[in-house]
């Protein structure tokens, strides 16, 4: 249960633009891999990315659809919507999150999926 609350706090930090939360949820040696390629090593890089991203963007929604948990890993299915450089966009995604012995996030990998789905075999 604590790991779900930690993830919820992290997602909410983006909506509130609250960088202080990052220091409480991530380990100092966090490895964070975004869904489109960038990877950040260590809390200082994550904090810089957070500050830089929030200069041009605002997270409008980051809603959790479900959690799947096994051991020290939790998988989160979510929907993300933002306004970045005056362009509003959204997508579905999944994060694989690993926790350390101190109950902090030590590894996070994001995967993206288009939010607009179509049904090619339905009439």
PyMOL commands that set and color helices and strands:
alter all, ss='L'
color gray80, all
select helices_A, chain A and resi 2-16+20-25+43-56
alter helices_A, ss='H'
color red, helices_A
select strands_A, chain A and resi 26-33+39-41+57-70+73-84+87-99+105-113
alter strands_A, ss='S'
color yellow, strands_A
deselect
rebuild
show_as cartoon
